[in-house]
Amino acid sequence: MCKFSLTRLLIRPAASRLFLSALLLIAGLSVANAENLKPFTLADAATGDFAQTVKDTKAKLTKAGFEVLGEYSPYDKADIIIVTNDTLKKNAAATDFGGYGAVQRIAITDVSGTIQVTYTNPVYMAAAYRLASNLESVAADLKAALGEQEAYGSKKGLSKDDLGDYHYMFGMPYFDEPSILADHGSYDKAMKAVKAALDAKKGGVSKVFQVDIPGKKQTIIGVAMTQDMSSDAEIMKHIDSEAIRSTAHLPYEILIDDKGKVYTLKAEFRIAISFPDLPMMGDHSFKDIMSSPDAIKKALTLAAGAAGEDKSSDGFDF
């Protein structure tokens, strides 16, 4: 009996420490997963009239203080509403390339008769675009206006730290490695050149929305793309295949800075940040859109008012 008791005294502290460490590890992983962010939010999914849902959604957004900047229907039974407000614009002005975070996108998509109302997660996008504020107040406003059923777009999600230093895989670009589409020498010349190119729909690209960032010469312009493998519809056909659609990934954007340079986020970053779980190979994968980064850059180079078509090559490397 004494030997048994002595053995227990010797073993139990070590076993207890191991058990406690395991519990702490599990708890730590649970907390980490709970804090992970996903790119989109499903607000509602129900049968109903598509056009009426679009109308009602715009009314709810306006009532909640959002400014509707534009709408975009990239394909049948899909409508994207682009909004901003003073909080988004003020936050966009606080960082060098904050213009990418000046808007939020709300999508209405008819999926086999069910009308899905979804929107970009402001907190996720704030982390990915390295914004000054986490935009939790904007997330709360969208939730109050439209509802919140579940976050989606990534099985496990990503932490704020991972999003701030995100790249899809080794060799792929980060947020701070954009493409420079054109350099017009001044903001005013750049705006004039971009407007003329978009009005002419060069590269099959046209304007969807525009936000002039307050307090600085910086403008973000959302664009529709329609040609070949830069086409929004063609790309989404290959990659947006989950039960809850990620239509709010669109539209793409270009950014004009105070020195007259026209930028865009490289497709390897811009697409991957909305589809972080998309595999490199297999069905519905980046393999299906291998030529899209190059096609997008070429189309947007023309839309930026550059003198000629870009000849460099971007692409998903295998």
C-alpha distance (Angstrom), angle and dihedral (degrees) to the residues before:
residue distance angle dihedral
M1 . . .
C2 3.76 . .
K3 3.82 91.5 .
F4 3.83 90.2 50.8
S5 3.77 91.6 50.3
L6 3.79 91.9 48.2
T7 3.81 91.2 50.4
R8 3.79 90.5 50.9
L9 3.77 90.4 50.3
L10 3.79 90.5 51.8
I11 3.81 96.9 44.4
R12 3.77 104.4 36.2
P13 3.84 98.5 67.0
A14 3.82 92.2 54.2
A15 3.80 92.5 43.0
S16 3.77 90.7 46.5
R17 3.79 91.1 51.6
L18 3.79 91.2 50.4
F19 3.78 91.6 47.5
L20 3.81 91.8 47.7
S21 3.81 91.1 48.1
A22 3.80 90.3 51.8
L23 3.80 91.1 50.2
L24 3.80 91.6 48.8
L25 3.81 90.8 48.6
I26 3.80 91.8 50.6
A27 3.78 90.9 45.8
G28 3.77 90.8 48.4
L29 3.80 92.0 50.9
S30 3.80 90.6 47.8
V31 3.79 91.5 52.0
A32 3.81 91.0 46.3
N33 3.80 92.0 50.6
A34 3.81 90.4 46.5
E35 3.81 89.0 54.6
N36 3.79 94.9 47.0
L37 3.77 116.3 109.8
K38 3.79 132.0 -137.1
P39 3.81 125.8 -153.1
F40 3.81 100.3 -122.2
T41 3.79 142.9 35.0
L42 3.78 126.5 -146.3
A43 3.79 106.3 -140.8
D44 3.79 99.3 177.2
A45 3.79 142.7 -14.4
A46 3.80 120.7 -167.9
T47 3.76 143.4 126.1
G48 3.75 115.2 -88.8
D49 3.77 146.8 108.3
F50 3.80 112.4 -45.0
A51 3.81 97.9 -150.1
Q52 3.79 92.2 46.0
T53 3.79 91.2 50.0
V54 3.80 90.0 53.6
K55 3.79 90.7 49.5
D56 3.80 93.4 46.9
T57 3.81 92.1 47.2
K58 3.80 92.5 53.6
A59 3.79 90.3 49.1
K60 3.82 91.4 51.6
L61 3.79 91.7 49.4
T62 3.79 93.3 49.1
K63 3.80 91.1 47.9
A64 3.81 88.9 52.5
G65 3.80 90.8 56.5
F66 3.78 100.5 -99.3
E67 3.80 121.3 138.0
V68 3.80 113.4 -134.0
L69 3.81 106.4 -136.2
G70 3.77 99.6 178.9
E71 3.78 148.8 -41.0
Y72 3.75 132.0 -119.0
S73 3.79 130.5 -167.1
P74 3.82 105.8 -169.8
Y75 3.81 93.2 177.1
D76 3.78 141.2 -6.6
K77 3.81 117.2 -50.9
A78 3.79 94.1 8.4
D79 3.79 124.3 106.3
I80 3.81 126.0 174.0
I81 3.79 122.1 -161.0
I82 3.81 116.1 -159.4
V83 3.80 117.2 -154.7
T84 3.77 141.3 174.9
N85 3.80 137.6 177.5
D86 3.80 138.4 -171.5
T87 3.81 92.8 -85.0
L88 3.78 92.9 54.1
K89 3.80 93.6 45.9
K90 3.81 93.9 46.1
N91 3.79 90.9 49.5
A92 3.81 91.1 47.3
A93 3.79 89.5 56.6
A94 3.81 92.6 55.2
T95 3.83 97.4 71.9
D96 3.80 133.7 45.5
F97 3.81 96.6 -110.6
G98 3.78 97.2 21.0
G99 3.79 91.3 126.5
Y100 3.80 89.8 88.9
G101 3.79 87.8 67.1
A102 3.80 96.7 47.5
V103 3.80 94.2 100.3
Q104 3.78 142.2 42.1
R105 3.78 125.5 -148.8
I106 3.78 126.4 -137.8
A107 3.80 118.5 -168.7
I108 3.79 132.5 -162.1
T109 3.80 111.2 -163.5
D110 3.79 129.4 176.7
V111 3.81 106.9 -142.2
S112 3.82 110.2 -176.9
G113 3.79 91.7 -37.2
T114 3.80 97.4 -42.4
I115 3.79 114.3 111.6
Q116 3.79 109.9 -140.4
V117 3.81 118.7 -161.1
T118 3.80 109.2 -163.6
Y119 3.79 138.0 161.3
T120 3.79 142.2 -170.2
N121 3.80 115.1 -92.1
P122 3.84 105.7 -115.0
V123 3.82 93.4 -157.1
Y124 3.82 92.0 52.2
M125 3.80 92.1 47.7
A126 3.81 92.4 45.9
A127 3.79 89.8 56.7
A128 3.82 94.1 43.8
Y129 3.82 92.5 49.0
R130 3.81 92.9 42.7
L131 3.79 93.9 -123.3
A132 3.79 124.5 178.1
S133 3.82 94.5 -119.2
N134 3.80 127.6 43.1
L135 3.82 90.1 -134.2
E136 3.79 93.5 -133.6
S137 3.82 89.2 146.5
V138 3.82 90.3 56.8
A139 3.79 89.8 49.2
A140 3.80 89.1 51.9
D141 3.82 91.1 49.8
L142 3.80 92.3 51.3
K143 3.79 91.1 47.4
A144 3.81 91.5 50.4
A145 3.80 92.1 47.4
L146 3.81 101.0 41.9
G147 3.79 108.5 11.8
E148 3.78 133.7 -118.6
Q149 3.80 124.3 -113.6
E150 3.78 101.1 159.7
A151 3.77 145.4 -24.7
Y152 3.81 115.0 -116.1
G153 3.78 145.9 161.1
S154 3.79 97.3 91.9
K155 3.79 129.1 47.1
K156 3.81 96.9 -138.6
G157 3.78 100.0 12.9
L158 3.79 126.2 -144.7
S159 3.78 132.1 -89.4
K160 3.79 121.3 -116.6
D161 3.80 89.6 -109.8
D162 3.80 92.0 51.9
L163 3.80 91.2 48.3
G164 3.80 92.0 50.0
D165 3.80 89.6 56.7
Y166 3.79 97.3 30.9
H167 3.77 126.9 155.9
Y168 3.78 125.0 152.5
M169 3.79 95.5 -124.3
F170 3.79 142.4 -33.0
G171 3.79 111.3 -46.0
M172 3.80 94.7 19.3
P173 3.83 121.0 117.5
Y174 3.78 128.4 -95.6
F175 3.80 126.6 -139.4
D176 3.79 91.1 -93.1
E177 3.81 93.1 55.2
P178 3.82 102.2 75.4
S179 3.77 129.1 158.7
I180 3.80 117.0 -101.4
L181 3.79 102.5 -140.4
A182 3.81 99.1 -178.5
D183 3.79 142.3 -11.4
H184 3.80 113.8 -146.3
G185 3.81 97.1 172.6
S186 3.81 97.3 -119.6
Y187 3.78 139.7 37.7
D188 3.81 94.0 -116.7
K189 3.81 93.6 50.1
A190 3.79 90.5 47.3
M191 3.79 93.2 51.0
K192 3.80 91.0 49.1
A193 3.81 92.9 48.9
V194 3.80 94.1 46.2
K195 3.79 92.5 48.0
A196 3.81 91.8 51.5
A197 3.81 92.3 47.8
L198 3.80 93.8 47.8
D199 3.80 92.3 45.8
A200 3.81 87.5 53.7
K201 3.83 90.3 45.8
K202 3.76 91.7 -130.2
G203 3.77 112.4 -170.4
G204 3.79 88.5 12.7
V205 3.82 89.0 -73.2
S206 3.81 125.2 135.9
K207 3.79 136.5 174.4
V208 3.82 121.7 -94.1
F209 3.80 102.5 168.6
Q210 3.79 142.4 -12.2
V211 3.79 133.4 -154.2
D212 3.78 122.7 -173.3
I213 3.80 106.2 -153.1
P214 3.83 109.6 -126.3
G215 3.78 120.0 -116.0
K216 3.80 95.5 15.4
K217 3.77 140.6 58.4
Q218 3.76 98.9 -103.8
T219 3.79 128.0 119.2
I220 3.77 131.8 -173.1
I221 3.80 117.8 -156.6
G222 3.79 123.5 -169.8
V223 3.78 114.9 -146.5
A224 3.78 140.6 -163.2
M225 3.80 116.5 -136.9
T226 3.78 121.8 -158.4
Q227 3.81 112.5 163.8
D228 3.80 129.6 98.1
M229 3.82 114.6 -56.9
S230 3.79 93.1 -11.3
S231 3.80 87.4 64.9
D232 3.80 113.6 118.9
A233 3.79 91.2 -145.1
E234 3.80 93.5 50.2
I235 3.79 94.3 48.0
M236 3.81 94.9 46.2
K237 3.80 90.4 48.7
H238 3.78 88.2 64.1
I239 3.82 102.6 38.8
D240 3.81 109.1 26.7
S241 3.80 100.0 73.8
E242 3.81 105.8 125.9
A243 3.81 121.7 112.9
I244 3.80 90.8 -105.9
R245 3.77 107.7 51.7
S246 3.80 124.4 -131.4
T247 3.80 94.8 -146.7
A248 3.83 90.4 140.3
H249 3.81 87.9 73.7
L250 3.80 85.4 86.5
P251 2.97 146.0 117.8
Y252 3.81 110.0 46.8
E253 3.81 118.9 -140.3
I254 3.79 145.8 -147.4
L255 3.80 125.6 -151.5
I256 3.81 128.1 -146.6
D257 3.80 117.4 -158.8
D258 3.79 132.9 -157.8
K259 3.80 93.1 -95.2
G260 3.80 94.3 56.1
K261 3.79 98.8 -102.4
V262 3.78 118.9 140.2
Y263 3.79 116.3 -146.6
T264 3.77 139.0 -178.0
L265 3.78 131.2 -175.3
K266 3.78 110.0 -107.1
A267 3.79 112.4 -103.2
E268 3.80 91.4 -123.1
F269 3.83 86.4 65.1
R270 3.80 102.1 29.3
I271 3.81 95.5 51.6
A272 3.79 95.5 36.7
I273 3.80 94.1 52.9
S274 3.82 88.4 60.7
F275 3.82 93.8 40.5
P276 3.82 105.0 33.3
D277 3.82 93.7 155.8
L278 3.79 95.7 50.0
P279 3.82 108.0 121.8
M280 3.76 122.7 -124.3
M281 3.81 93.3 -131.0
G282 3.80 138.0 26.0
D283 3.79 132.4 43.9
H284 3.81 115.5 -17.2
S285 3.78 93.9 9.4
F286 3.77 141.1 127.9
K287 3.79 86.8 -89.6
D288 3.81 87.7 73.3
I289 3.81 91.5 59.9
M290 3.81 99.8 37.8
S291 3.80 92.1 135.1
S292 3.81 95.8 44.9
P293 3.83 100.0 89.1
D294 3.78 90.7 55.2
A295 3.82 92.5 42.7
I296 3.82 92.3 48.5
K297 3.78 93.1 49.9
K298 3.79 92.4 48.9
A299 3.81 92.8 48.2
L300 3.80 92.9 47.2
T301 3.80 92.0 46.0
L302 3.80 87.9 60.8
A303 3.81 90.2 44.1
A304 3.80 89.1 52.9
G305 3.78 89.8 62.0
A306 3.80 96.2 -110.6
A307 3.78 115.5 165.3
G308 3.79 94.9 -116.3
E309 3.75 142.3 5.8
D310 3.79 115.0 -71.1
K311 3.81 111.7 -106.3
S312 3.80 100.1 -168.2
S313 3.77 121.2 102.3
D314 3.79 129.9 -123.6
G315 3.74 120.9 174.3
F316 3.75 147.9 136.6
D317 3.79 105.6 -78.0
F318 3.80 119.3 -140.0
